[in-house]
Amino acid sequence: MINNFNSEQLSFKVIEFKTKPMEEEELRENKEVYADRVSRCKKYKNLSGAVDIEEKEYYDKLLEDPVNGCLIDNLYDFLNMTFGQDEDTNTFWDKILLPRAAIAFKYPLAKFDKSKVNLNALFFAFVQLFGLDIDYKKNFELGKNEKPFTDQIKDVDGICKVYKFRNIPYRVLSGRYKEYKNSGKKELALKALRMKLTIEKMLYNRMDTTALAEVAEILLENGVIDKSIQKIREGIYYIHPMNAEAVKFYCILMRALYEKKSFGQADNYCQKAIKCLDFHWGQYHPLHSTIYSILAFLIMKYKGDLQQAQSLYKASLICCNRALGPNHIHTAEVYMDFGRLFLKMGDKDKALVNFSKAFDIYEEGSLDRNNAPVANAALQIAVIKEAKREFKEALPYVRRAADVYLSLYGMTNEVYISSLWITVRILYGISPNDIV
C-alpha cells in the first residue's frame, strides 16, 4: 500500500471552510480528518525525502495546526481564483461560479456575463460572509492581475463554537421590533432592539449593526439627537466605510446633524453615502433617489432654499425613472415630494400636476387600493381643486380619501374627521343642481 502512495493523493489544499458554528461532534470529526491527512503527510515526507519548498511550508503549517493551519492560504487561493485575471480564473467562473449562480437564482446561464458583475460588491459580500479582517491599507485591484491578494488578510473569524440559545421566546420578542415600530409603539421597539443587540453580543460576540441603526433612527424620531448620534458613530465603528450597510448610518447621521444645524458635516456624510452607492451599484440606484429626497427635504426645512431642493428632487426623479420606471411606487413618492415643494413655492398648478401623477400611480400600482398614500394624494388634489373653486371635480377625490381613512383608521381618527370637514366645505361650494 505504501509503494502505491503518490503525490497526487496529497491534492487536498482546498480545505472545507465552515461559516456556521460547528457542533462538538462535527469539530471532532474534522480534527480526525485533518489528523489523517497529517499522518499521510508524514509518511510521504519520510519516504520521498524530496519535497519542494512550497509543499514543505504547506505541510509544516498543517502539522502545526491540523484544523486551521492552511485556512488563510486556501482563502488566498479562492480570492485570487475569484477576483484575479487569468485563464484559471475564467475557467473557474465559466465552469463553477456562473453555473451554480444560475441554479441558485433560477436565471438563464446564457444571460450571465462576468464582465457585468460588480466585483467590489461581491468582494464585500465575501468579507462579510466569511468574517475576514482585511488590511485595506495594502493596495489590491480586483480583476486586474493574476493574484490581487497576497498578504491582505489579517485574521479570520470563521470556525468557532457557539452554545445553543434555548430561550426562544426572547429571540421571538427581539424580532418583533419592526412590528412595534410600524404600529407607533416606539418604546417597545427600542426594548426589542436592545434585547436583540444583547443576544448577538452574548452569543456571537458581535455587533448587530442593523439593529443599532434602527435604534439610532428611533432615537432621532423621538428627538433624542445626541444619543442618536452616539449610536450612529458606534455603528460606523463596526462597518467599513465603503460597506453598503454604512449608507443607512450616513443618512441617519445626515438628518441628525441637520437638526443640530451642522450643515457642513451633514453634507459631508451625504457625499460619503453617495460615494458608497456609486462604488457598489453605479450612479442610478433607488437609494440614490432616497438620499436626494432626504437632502431636499432637509434643505427645504432648515435652510429654506427651495431652488436647491427642486434640483435635488429632479435628480431623485431621474434616478427613479431610470432604475425603477415611471410607474413605480417610489416614483410616485417623489411626485408627492414635488407637489409639496410647489405648494411651498405657491405654484398650485404644478403641484396639482405632480399630485395627480402620484395618485394615478398609486391607484394602478398598489395591490391594496385602500392604502394611506393613495388617500393622501387624493386629499391634496381635492384641497387644491377646492382652492381653485373646482368643487365638482374635487368631490370624488375627497370622498376617495375619506373612504380610505375610514377603512384604515376608523371613525374617531383625526385624519378621517379632517377629510369629512373638507368634504362638507366642498359640498357647500357646490350648487344644489350640481349635487343632484
C-alpha positions as CSV (number, residue, x, y, z in Angstrom):
1,M,0.0,0.0,0.0
2,I,2.9,2.3,0.8
3,N,4.5,1.7,-2.6
4,N,1.3,2.8,-4.4
5,F,1.2,6.1,-2.4
6,N,2.0,9.1,-4.7
7,S,1.9,12.8,-4.6
8,E,-1.4,13.1,-6.4
9,Q,-3.1,11.8,-3.3
10,L,-1.9,14.9,-1.5
11,S,-4.2,17.2,-3.6
12,F,-6.1,18.4,-0.6
13,K,-5.3,22.1,-0.5
14,V,-8.9,23.2,-0.7
15,I,-10.0,22.7,3.0
16,E,-13.7,23.0,3.7
17,F,-14.4,26.3,5.4
18,K,-17.3,26.4,7.8
19,T,-19.2,29.7,8.0
20,K,-21.7,28.4,10.5
21,P,-20.8,27.4,14.1
22,M,-19.6,23.8,14.4
23,E,-21.2,21.3,16.8
24,E,-18.8,19.4,19.1
25,E,-19.2,16.1,17.2
26,E,-18.6,17.8,13.8
27,L,-15.5,19.5,15.1
28,R,-14.2,16.2,16.4
29,E,-14.8,14.5,13.1
30,N,-13.0,17.3,11.2
31,K,-10.0,17.0,13.5
32,E,-9.8,13.3,12.7
33,V,-9.9,14.0,9.0
34,Y,-7.1,16.5,9.3
35,A,-5.1,14.2,11.6
36,D,-5.4,11.5,8.9
37,R,-4.0,13.9,6.4
38,V,-1.2,14.8,8.7
39,S,-0.3,11.2,9.1
40,R,-0.2,10.7,5.3
41,C,1.9,13.8,5.1
42,K,4.5,12.4,7.5
43,K,4.6,9.1,5.6
44,Y,5.1,10.9,2.3
45,K,7.9,13.1,3.6
46,N,9.7,10.2,5.3
47,L,9.5,8.1,2.1
48,S,10.4,10.6,-0.5
49,G,12.8,12.9,1.2
50,A,12.5,15.2,-1.7
51,V,9.7,17.8,-1.2
52,D,9.8,21.2,-2.8
53,I,9.9,24.3,-0.6
54,E,6.3,25.3,-1.2
55,E,5.0,21.8,-0.3
56,K,7.2,21.7,2.8
57,E,5.8,25.0,4.1
58,Y,2.3,23.8,3.5
59,Y,2.9,20.5,5.4
60,D,4.6,22.3,8.3
61,K,1.5,24.6,8.7
62,L,-0.7,21.6,8.6
63,L,1.3,19.7,11.2
64,E,1.3,22.7,13.5
65,D,-2.5,23.3,13.4
66,P,-4.5,20.5,11.7
67,V,-7.8,22.4,11.7
68,N,-6.9,25.9,10.7
69,G,-3.3,25.7,9.6
70,C,-3.8,26.3,5.9
71,L,-7.1,28.1,6.1
72,I,-5.5,31.5,5.2
73,D,-3.6,30.0,2.2
74,N,-6.8,28.4,1.0
75,L,-8.7,31.7,1.3
76,Y,-6.0,33.5,-0.7
77,D,-6.3,30.8,-3.4
78,F,-10.1,31.2,-3.5
79,L,-9.9,35.0,-3.6
80,N,-7.3,35.1,-6.4
81,M,-9.3,32.5,-8.3
82,T,-12.5,34.6,-8.0
83,F,-11.0,38.2,-8.3
84,G,-7.9,37.5,-10.4
85,Q,-7.5,37.8,-14.1
86,D,-6.0,34.8,-15.9
87,E,-7.0,31.6,-17.7
88,D,-7.7,29.7,-14.4
89,T,-10.0,32.5,-13.2
90,N,-12.0,32.4,-16.4
91,T,-12.3,28.6,-16.2
92,F,-13.4,28.9,-12.5
93,W,-16.1,31.4,-13.4
94,D,-17.3,29.5,-16.5
95,K,-17.3,26.0,-15.1
96,I,-18.2,26.6,-11.4
97,L,-19.3,30.1,-10.2
98,L,-21.7,31.0,-13.1
99,P,-23.4,27.6,-13.4
100,R,-24.0,27.5,-9.6
101,A,-25.3,31.1,-9.6
102,A,-27.7,30.2,-12.5
103,I,-29.1,27.3,-10.5
104,A,-29.3,29.3,-7.2
105,F,-31.0,32.3,-8.7
106,K,-33.0,30.4,-11.4
107,Y,-31.6,32.6,-14.0
108,P,-30.6,31.5,-17.6
109,L,-26.9,30.7,-17.7
110,A,-26.5,32.2,-21.2
111,K,-27.5,35.7,-19.8
112,F,-24.8,35.7,-17.1
113,D,-22.0,38.0,-18.1
114,K,-18.9,38.1,-15.9
115,S,-17.8,41.5,-17.3
116,K,-21.0,43.0,-15.8
117,V,-20.6,41.5,-12.3
118,N,-19.7,44.2,-9.7
119,L,-16.5,42.7,-8.2
120,N,-16.4,45.4,-5.5
121,A,-19.9,44.4,-4.1
122,L,-19.0,40.7,-4.5
123,F,-15.8,41.2,-2.5
124,F,-17.5,43.0,0.4
125,A,-20.2,40.3,0.5
126,F,-17.4,37.7,0.7
127,V,-15.7,39.6,3.5
128,Q,-18.9,39.9,5.5
129,L,-19.9,36.2,5.0
130,F,-16.5,34.7,6.0
131,G,-15.7,37.2,8.7
132,L,-12.4,38.4,7.2
133,D,-10.3,41.1,8.7
134,I,-8.7,42.8,5.7
135,D,-5.9,45.3,5.8
136,Y,-7.3,47.9,3.4
137,K,-4.2,50.0,3.6
138,K,-2.5,47.5,1.3
139,N,-3.4,48.0,-2.4
140,F,-5.2,45.4,-4.4
141,E,-7.1,45.7,-7.7
142,L,-9.9,43.3,-8.4
143,G,-10.0,41.7,-11.9
144,K,-6.8,43.4,-13.0
145,N,-4.0,40.9,-12.4
146,E,-3.4,37.2,-11.7
147,K,-3.0,37.4,-7.9
148,P,-4.5,40.6,-6.4
149,F,-4.3,39.1,-2.9
150,T,-1.0,38.2,-1.3
151,D,-0.9,39.4,2.3
152,Q,-4.0,41.5,3.0
153,I,-5.8,39.1,5.3
154,K,-5.1,39.9,9.0
155,D,-7.5,37.4,10.6
156,V,-10.4,35.1,10.0
157,D,-13.4,34.7,12.4
158,G,-14.8,31.6,10.7
159,I,-14.6,28.3,12.6
160,C,-15.9,28.7,16.1
161,K,-18.1,27.0,18.7
162,V,-21.4,28.6,19.8
163,Y,-23.6,27.3,22.6
164,K,-27.2,26.8,21.7
165,F,-29.6,29.6,22.7
166,R,-32.5,27.9,24.5
167,N,-34.6,31.0,25.5
168,I,-36.5,31.1,22.2
169,P,-39.3,33.4,23.5
170,Y,-36.7,36.2,24.0
171,R,-35.4,35.8,20.4
172,V,-39.0,35.9,19.1
173,L,-39.7,39.1,21.1
174,S,-36.5,40.7,19.8
175,G,-37.5,40.1,16.2
176,R,-40.8,42.0,16.6
177,Y,-39.2,45.4,16.7
178,K,-40.4,46.1,13.1
179,E,-44.0,45.3,14.1
180,Y,-43.7,47.7,17.1
181,K,-42.1,50.4,15.1
182,N,-44.6,50.4,12.3
183,S,-47.5,50.5,14.7
184,G,-46.0,53.5,16.5
185,K,-45.0,51.6,19.7
186,K,-41.5,53.1,19.7
187,E,-40.7,52.3,23.3
188,L,-41.5,48.6,22.8
189,A,-39.5,48.7,19.6
190,L,-36.5,50.1,21.5
191,K,-36.7,47.4,24.1
192,A,-36.9,44.7,21.5
193,L,-33.9,46.1,19.6
194,R,-31.8,46.4,22.8
195,M,-32.7,42.7,23.5
196,K,-31.6,41.8,20.0
197,L,-28.3,43.6,20.5
198,T,-27.7,41.8,23.8
199,I,-28.4,38.4,22.2
200,E,-26.0,39.0,19.4
201,K,-23.3,40.2,21.8
202,M,-23.6,37.4,24.3
203,L,-24.0,34.6,21.7
204,Y,-21.7,35.6,18.9
205,N,-19.6,38.4,20.4
206,R,-20.5,40.7,17.5
207,M,-22.4,43.9,17.0
208,D,-25.8,43.7,15.2
209,T,-25.3,46.9,13.1
210,T,-28.8,46.6,11.5
211,A,-30.4,46.7,14.9
212,L,-28.1,49.6,16.0
213,A,-29.2,51.6,13.0
214,E,-32.8,51.1,13.9
215,V,-32.2,52.2,17.5
216,A,-30.4,55.4,16.2
217,E,-33.3,56.2,13.9
218,I,-36.0,55.8,16.6
219,L,-34.0,57.9,19.0
220,L,-33.7,60.6,16.3
221,E,-37.5,60.5,15.7
222,N,-38.1,60.8,19.4
223,G,-35.9,63.9,19.4
224,V,-33.0,62.4,21.4
225,I,-30.5,63.8,18.9
226,D,-27.2,63.4,20.9
227,K,-27.9,59.8,21.9
228,S,-28.9,59.0,18.3
229,I,-25.6,60.4,17.0
230,Q,-23.7,58.4,19.6
231,K,-25.3,55.2,18.4
232,I,-24.6,56.1,14.8
233,R,-20.9,56.6,15.4
234,E,-20.8,53.4,17.4
235,G,-22.3,51.6,14.4
236,I,-19.9,53.2,11.9
237,Y,-17.0,52.0,14.0
238,Y,-18.0,48.4,13.2
239,I,-18.5,48.9,9.5
240,H,-16.0,49.5,6.7
241,P,-16.7,53.0,5.2
242,M,-17.4,51.5,1.8
243,N,-19.7,48.7,3.0
244,A,-23.2,49.2,1.6
245,E,-24.6,48.9,5.1
246,A,-22.9,52.1,6.1
247,V,-25.3,54.1,3.8
248,K,-28.2,53.9,6.3
249,F,-25.9,55.2,9.1
250,Y,-24.8,58.1,6.9
251,C,-28.3,59.0,6.1
252,I,-29.5,59.0,9.7
253,L,-26.4,61.0,10.8
254,M,-27.1,63.5,8.0
255,R,-30.6,64.0,9.4
256,A,-29.3,64.3,13.0
257,L,-26.7,66.9,12.0
258,Y,-29.2,69.0,10.2
259,E,-31.3,69.0,13.4
260,K,-28.2,70.4,15.1
261,K,-27.6,72.9,12.3
262,S,-24.2,71.3,11.5
263,F,-24.9,71.6,7.7
264,G,-21.2,71.2,6.6
265,Q,-20.8,67.9,8.5
266,A,-24.2,66.7,7.3
267,D,-23.3,67.3,3.6
268,N,-20.0,65.5,4.1
269,Y,-21.8,62.4,5.2
270,C,-24.2,62.8,2.3
271,Q,-21.3,62.7,-0.1
272,K,-19.9,59.6,1.7
273,A,-23.3,57.8,1.2
274,I,-23.4,58.7,-2.5
275,K,-19.8,57.6,-3.0
276,C,-20.5,54.3,-1.3
277,L,-23.6,53.7,-3.6
278,D,-21.6,54.7,-6.7
279,F,-18.9,52.1,-5.6
280,H,-21.4,49.3,-5.3
281,W,-24.2,49.9,-7.8
282,G,-23.3,52.8,-10.1
283,Q,-25.0,56.2,-10.3
284,Y,-28.6,55.2,-10.7
285,H,-29.8,53.1,-7.8
286,P,-33.1,53.6,-6.0
287,L,-31.1,54.5,-2.8
288,H,-29.7,57.5,-4.7
289,S,-33.2,58.7,-5.1
290,T,-33.9,58.3,-1.4
291,I,-30.8,60.2,-0.4
292,Y,-31.6,63.1,-2.8
293,S,-35.1,63.3,-1.5
294,I,-34.0,63.3,2.2
295,L,-31.4,66.0,1.5
296,A,-34.0,68.1,-0.5
297,F,-36.5,67.9,2.4
298,L,-33.8,68.9,5.0
299,I,-32.6,71.8,2.9
300,M,-36.2,73.0,2.4
301,K,-37.0,72.7,6.1
302,Y,-33.8,74.0,7.7
303,K,-32.3,76.3,5.0
304,G,-35.5,77.4,3.1
305,D,-33.6,77.0,-0.2
306,L,-36.5,75.9,-2.4
307,Q,-34.5,76.1,-5.7
308,Q,-31.8,73.7,-4.4
309,A,-34.5,71.4,-3.1
310,Q,-36.1,71.4,-6.5
311,S,-32.8,70.4,-8.2
312,L,-32.4,67.5,-5.8
313,Y,-36.0,66.3,-6.3
314,K,-35.3,66.4,-10.1
315,A,-32.2,64.2,-9.5
316,S,-34.3,61.9,-7.4
317,L,-36.9,61.6,-10.1
318,I,-34.3,60.8,-12.8
319,C,-32.9,58.0,-10.6
320,C,-36.4,56.6,-10.1
321,N,-37.3,56.7,-13.8
322,R,-34.0,55.0,-14.8
323,A,-33.8,52.4,-12.1
324,L,-37.5,51.6,-11.3
325,G,-39.5,53.0,-14.2
326,P,-42.2,55.8,-14.3
327,N,-45.0,53.7,-12.7
328,H,-43.2,52.5,-9.6
329,I,-44.5,53.4,-6.1
330,H,-41.2,55.0,-5.2
331,T,-41.5,57.3,-8.3
332,A,-45.0,58.3,-7.0
333,E,-43.4,59.3,-3.7
334,V,-41.0,61.6,-5.5
335,Y,-44.0,63.2,-7.3
336,M,-45.7,63.7,-3.9
337,D,-42.5,65.5,-2.7
338,F,-42.5,67.6,-5.8
339,G,-46.1,68.5,-5.2
340,R,-45.4,69.7,-1.6
341,L,-42.5,71.7,-2.8
342,F,-44.5,73.5,-5.5
343,L,-47.2,74.3,-2.8
344,K,-44.5,76.0,-0.8
345,M,-43.4,77.9,-3.9
346,G,-47.0,79.0,-4.4
347,D,-47.4,77.2,-7.7
348,K,-50.7,75.3,-7.3
349,D,-50.9,74.2,-10.9
350,K,-47.6,72.4,-10.9
351,A,-48.4,71.0,-7.5
352,L,-51.7,69.6,-8.9
353,V,-49.9,68.0,-11.8
354,N,-47.5,66.2,-9.6
355,F,-50.1,65.1,-7.0
356,S,-52.2,63.8,-9.9
357,K,-49.3,61.7,-11.3
358,A,-48.7,60.2,-7.9
359,F,-52.4,59.4,-7.4
360,D,-52.6,57.6,-10.8
361,I,-49.5,55.5,-10.0
362,Y,-50.8,54.6,-6.5
363,E,-54.2,53.7,-7.9
364,E,-52.8,51.5,-10.7
365,G,-49.8,50.1,-9.0
366,S,-51.0,49.2,-5.4
367,L,-52.1,45.7,-4.7
368,D,-54.4,47.1,-2.0
369,R,-56.2,50.2,-3.3
370,N,-57.2,51.2,0.3
371,N,-53.8,52.5,1.4
372,A,-52.7,55.7,3.0
373,P,-50.6,57.1,0.1
374,V,-53.5,57.0,-2.4
375,A,-55.7,58.8,0.2
376,N,-53.0,61.4,0.9
377,A,-52.6,62.1,-2.8
378,A,-56.4,62.3,-3.3
379,L,-56.8,64.7,-0.4
380,Q,-54.1,67.0,-1.8
381,I,-55.8,67.1,-5.2
382,A,-59.2,67.8,-3.6
383,V,-57.8,70.7,-1.5
384,I,-56.1,72.4,-4.5
385,K,-59.2,72.0,-6.6
386,E,-61.3,73.4,-3.8
387,A,-59.0,76.4,-3.7
388,K,-59.4,76.9,-7.4
389,R,-63.2,76.7,-6.8
390,E,-63.4,73.5,-8.9
391,F,-65.8,71.9,-6.4
392,K,-67.4,69.3,-8.6
393,E,-64.0,67.9,-9.7
394,A,-62.7,68.0,-6.1
395,L,-65.7,65.9,-4.7
396,P,-64.7,62.4,-5.9
397,Y,-61.2,62.9,-4.7
398,V,-62.1,63.9,-1.2
399,R,-64.7,61.1,-0.9
400,R,-62.0,58.6,-2.1
401,A,-59.7,59.9,0.7
402,A,-62.4,59.8,3.3
403,D,-63.3,56.2,2.4
404,V,-59.7,55.0,2.7
405,Y,-59.1,56.8,6.0
406,L,-62.3,55.3,7.4
407,S,-61.3,51.8,6.4
408,L,-57.7,52.2,7.8
409,Y,-58.2,54.2,11.0
410,G,-61.9,54.2,12.0
411,M,-64.5,56.9,12.6
412,T,-62.7,58.6,15.5
413,N,-59.4,59.2,13.8
414,E,-58.3,62.8,13.4
415,V,-57.3,62.4,9.7
416,Y,-60.7,60.9,8.8
417,I,-62.5,63.7,10.7
418,S,-60.4,66.3,8.9
419,S,-61.3,64.7,5.5
420,L,-65.0,64.9,6.4
421,W,-64.8,68.6,7.2
422,I,-63.2,69.2,3.8
423,T,-66.0,67.2,2.2
424,V,-68.5,69.5,3.9
425,R,-66.7,72.6,2.6
426,I,-66.7,71.2,-0.9
427,L,-70.4,70.2,-0.8
428,Y,-71.2,73.7,0.5
429,G,-69.5,75.2,-2.6
430,I,-71.5,73.1,-5.0
431,S,-74.9,74.4,-6.1
432,P,-78.0,72.2,-5.4
433,N,-78.3,71.4,-9.0
434,D,-74.7,70.1,-9.2
435,I,-75.3,67.8,-6.2
436,V,-78.3,66.2,-7.8
